Amino acid sequence: MSPKRDLNSVAQIEQAISQKYGEDTIKNPKSNWDQEKEQDYLEQIKLLNERNRKYQERTESVETEDGFLLTKKLLTTESNRTCPVCEKYSFESRDDVYMTKFSCCNRCYIQYVEGREQRWLEGWRPNLGEKHNG
């Protein structure tokens, strides 16, 4: 095949693509590029790199003395599983919600907080004599 024939077939293919999908499909991407788009692109790249760096920091693994790999986030996060109201230690996942929002376990929430959330959030806490037994 001669080079001239190759160029003709390329031109025919471009025309067919242009007719079917529109003129923009065969344009050179650089034809619409300007300095403003370049700056916007560079800002997006910087933002993406910053997000990737933060993600890498969060997921960076550290080997513990026991030979386990843990993320740094797990090593620096303190978890208080003891209810400050009844002083019971909890392994239950449902207590996590109440510990986060109301600083008490599920049982204390039901006994002291439920229906009286505003009073609780304003700082009221039960006296030591009112604490429930295990």
Beta strands, then each sheet from edge to edge (+ up, - down):
strand 1: 61-63
strand 2: 69-71
sheet 1: 1+ 2-
end
